[in-house]
Amino acid sequence: MSRLIIVSNRVAPISEGGPAAGGLAVGVYDALKETGGMWFGWSGDVLSSGQPQIKLEERGPVTFATVSLVRRDYDQYYRGFSNATLWPAFHYRADLLQYDRHDFEGYRRVNAWLAQQLVPLLREDDVIWVHDYHLIPFAQALRAAGVNNRIGFFLHIPFPASQVLLAVPPHRELVEALCSFDLLGFQTTPDLRAFCDYIINEAQGTVRASASGPLTVQAFGRTLRASAYPIGVYPDEIAELAKAGERGKPVRTMKATLHSRKLIMSVDRLDYSKGLVERFRAFERLLENTAALRNKVSFLQIAPPTRADMHAYQDIRLQLEGESGRINGRFAELDWTPILYIHRQYERSVLAALFRTAHVGYVTPLRDGMNLVAKEYVSAQDPENPGVLVLSRFAGAAQELEGALIVNPVDVDGMAEALAQALGMPLAERQARHRDMMVQLRENNVSVWRDNFMRDLQNVGGAKRGRGAKGRGAAGAERASGPSGASGKKAARESVTG
Ligand code: ADQ
């Protein structure tokens, strides 16, 4: 079996059960443990001086290979092009998009440098799976270094419609870079369709369907495959975690706070794509429209801040603090605070148990590649007495979870009505909706996602794969230059000797 190499912007610290061990990290780590291999990416450290060096850490059959970034690279590659240009554009927020040509150069430079760090660690038959928008030029950079291995790419966020993508000045370079991969995976069919539309109408390429398996794309002188692979969770494991946590302290405390009130619950990274402001306003509208629900329902929003050094994230945080304060000021009573707004991370087991306590899972992003919280909420429910999922039509998960109440996240009245419907839904209907969604979640769990992608990646290309004759190994790596123009020799040697 070929060794698997996972490349992602951040290498997830795997402490089983810890807050960082999300579905993706666990799913990918399981695959690595099975085939043996390596997880390569940024450590999360930013160096203010000195040379970034590669650090190798063995855990059983898996090697974790991490590098730090220097400040300039962090600013241009991570904060700049990845998160101030690509993230808003790919979430259809062209109004928030910022573009600086130097950041794009930095983005490409860091991708090339990361690729050069990986090259000496690669073996001939390794299969390489690259994750997400930070690393769009990664395969192009590996190819330039002579790597002929199979390389796949999975985009965790939406792929935008062409008219939105055109707002990113180097859109063509980005799509051309994507075409250096052998297999492209998207979360949903609409994302795949948006990519194909760009290929056909902007890149004058072609897209062909085959009887089974991924589409065949020809563009920029390359042939590659593309398909939708909706990411999943392990629903039965989450259900167990949730059940086990039912009598734990966090749930007991929550229940004591609620008395017999009903609970609406949301969990998100604090991000403008998650629709938090609209969500708060719809909860306010619910209380406004239905006086009988006042002091009878609470809304728990858990939202740990991310990317807190970026303006757009500081703005959304301020806005939410204002909204929660305003709504609580308007409706709170001596014994009831309508919105509990919490910034901290929780362990997965605690989240799962809290989900099981909540009568409504309220998941209403403005855009989301998939949204695992929606799937985790459903998985955590008690099948005998399940809660109801209120889900944005713009979350990838809405393509699968037909048992949810589907809402448009900008329609505040529509969301308030859906919340009222969810809170009053009869038991039999809740059970039927939950049952349907669990069938779907089990059929498409995270192993299925991973195995389908890996199967299609193994099948691409065929003959004449493997180690390129030129530019590989330590010699190739010694030609690498450091990410910010510093000599890469030292880092390359470190990586060879481990
Ligand atoms: P995210 O934007 O991070 O992921 P999401 O899919 O919801 O969004 O995943 C978040 C994960 O973090 C979930 O597993 C959730 O339980 C966990 N989490 C969130 N808040 C937490 C908290 N306070 N404490 C502990 N855990 C918390 C990106 C894309 C998504 C896509 C995923 C996976 O933006 O659309 O679904 O990748 O592909």
Residues whose N, C-alpha, C, O or C-beta is under 5 A from the ligand:
A	BS01	ADQ	P19 G22 G23 L24 H156 I157 I231 V267 D268 R269 I302 P304 R344 Q345 Y346 D368 G369 M370 N371 L372 V373
